[in-house]
Amino acid sequence: MGAQKKGATSRVSEDQEELARHPLQAILLADSFATKFRPITLERPKVLLPLVNIPMIDYTLAWLDSAGVEEVFVFCCAHSKQVIDYLESSQWSSQPNFSVQTIESHNSISAGDALRLIYERHVIHGDFVLISGDTVSNMSLTQVLQEHKERRKKDANAIMTMVVKQSKPSPITQQSRLGIDELFMAINPDTKQLLCYEDKVECSKGFISIDKTLIADNPSVVLHNDKQDCYIDICSEEVLSLFTDNFDYQHLRRHFVKGLLVDDIMGYKIYTHEIHSSYAARIDNFRSYDTISKDIIQRWTYPFVPDILSGTSAIKVERQGTYRASDVTLSRSAQIGPFTVIGKGTKIGNDTKISHSVIGEGCTIGSNVTIISSYIWNNVTIENDCQLRHAIVCDGVIMKSGAVLEPGVVLSFKVVVGQKFVVPAYSMVSLLQQPIQQDSDEELEYADSSSGTVELPSDKLNGDITSDLSEIRYGPASELGTGGVGYIWSIFEGGHDEEWRHSVAPIPTDKIAKIMLDKDNDEEVLTQDGNIVSASGGLKSDADTNGSDDDDNEDSRDDYVSFEKEVEATFLREVQENIKIDHAVLEVNALRLSYNMASVDCAGAIFYSMMKLAVESPHSSASELHRNAADVITKWQKLLKYFLHDIDEEIEVILKFEEMCLESAKEFSPLFPQILHLLYDKEILQEDAILRWADEKEGADESDKMFLKHSEKLIRWLRVAEEEDDEED
């Protein structure tokens, strides 16, 4: 034992010496090499777009700094001047023990080109972190770096470790909550080696093809569809040289990762590291922009949250996840709902309602305006009587009185929407007219401007790249009503599904209903060798189905916590938008299928959300709290009843209420019998459910009978009523 400890100490010492020789480095790609954020990214680089009023790249750099990275090389291409100017004038230019250097290119059109150029600069001197500037995380790098180094000591071919996280896709849309298509990974559960990576699977076939040699060469293989690629990689220097040796490697996953996995000559290996309690996600599209923004507001990314990252700008965190900066002018009659951020210097008029939204700095919002689940950037003017739902509004936009943005609308910089004009759902609107030809995902956003607004380009943009100017036209247009300025882009052929799959708006209930109707719910994926698909999405052999129960239980608990928070956020949005019960049922059902939950789990989460809304609504006495609860239960009783099918499930709701009274909503403790009676009166709980709960409590410890004793009067009344019914029978 002593010798082993001495060896361990020696290895730690070696690692410390190695770190002393080579400071931990990172390559940050500040170019997405994609067009998913057009038309916005024609005028400003994606990494500088505000994410809860803070540039995306600040979240990435703040995390790298906290994780122990000492040197960051930021690769800039499209809009490189904007990125360089921002970094030079930001806090990152003078951080102690944290160097941020830019590498500029004028002719790279892919991540592969970027890494080849960095290799030629000879700036990387050891293992490094590879990440893009649109990634948000709070994970520690200590363990994954240690694992990577230990593997390298044993096997020089272990050149890369990818960070992954559990994230179950919706069985309806085959998408994760980030709007990313279902991903399949085959992983050796013992070594964590990645064996297969498929991000474009034809789900309608009901099966996935895997090379049989994987099964032959690995005693155990698990096929996952419940893993999220966090796009955080720990790489060895060989990764850069491999890109240089293989010029066909352009895309990091589609070309490089898949290329290594099928290459049986060189023998290079990729491993995975799964995080559980930490946060990591990449903003790939408008839906993930919305999801990650909400995660930040709900503080899943702590300590990388607005009140801490805002620096000198004072932001106050208030109840129900509301953040308010200094110098906000708020009318007394304005209503600011939950999970809302209001930026510095913004003015909000009379009777305006804002909820689940982010409002930037210097905005002027008139009277009787409704803003729900939207992102308003800086210096936006919204005149009286406007309505916005699930929209993104960029800097300098003007919405004239009575204008309406339907769900999914994106207004790019300085667009003007005419008076009472209704912008159709999913519209992309810009001062730039839409390019005639559709570019591939690897094309650059060519237009360049250091100010974030459009200027007429010269023959050469960013130095070397030329663009066919006939493809992009500039100038005002009247497609947005009287006094409007901007062009509404049309949807390319085949893009109709993408508009709602990747939108900032929730998937429409009619789309969910249609997909559910088209699906064959009875289809079951079985392999011919007797393997089964587990509930979690992993492909496991019969021998593995009796694995670690403790791990499964922990995962189940984590799943339920995430599920409950998703239901709560969904329910609050439904309340704010006054969504019909039928549509609310569809949305909760979609979450149930996505998390593989039962109806009783839905009922518990809905009841929790209802009671939490009641307790967080204004009240100054127990009677007012009871009235709040009665109002919420009365309005949403049909939603709760939909997921209660039998007595046992109703008892679970009572147990859930007990738990809340003891922990998260203690104000309800003295009201327990009154709320129980209310649930009975509304026919949510049957008499038999309450009496069976009481009978089961009789054998419990005295400490567990508190609420039973509080409810004795109600229980006696129900028993008398039951006996009278029996006598009549």
PyMOL commands that set and color helices and strands:
alter all, ss='L'
color gray80, all
select helices_A, chain A and resi 2-21+40-42+46-48+56-66+80-89+91-93+111-121+142-154+203-205+212-217+238-245+252-262+286-297+306-309+319-321+469-471+496-501+509-518+542-544+549-577+581-595+599-616+622-642+647-662+666-681+687-698+702-704+706-710+712-728
alter helices_A, ss='H'
color red, helices_A
select strands_A, chain A and resi 25-29+50-51+54-55+71-76+99-104+128-132+135-137+158-166+184-187+194-198+222-224+227-235+269-275+280-282+315-318+322-325+329-330+335-336+341-342+347-348+353-355+358-359+364-365+370-372+375-376+381-382+387-389+392-393+398-399+404-405+410-411+416-417+422-423+428-430+487-489+532-533+539-540
alter strands_A, ss='S'
color yellow, strands_A
deselect
rebuild
show_as cartoon
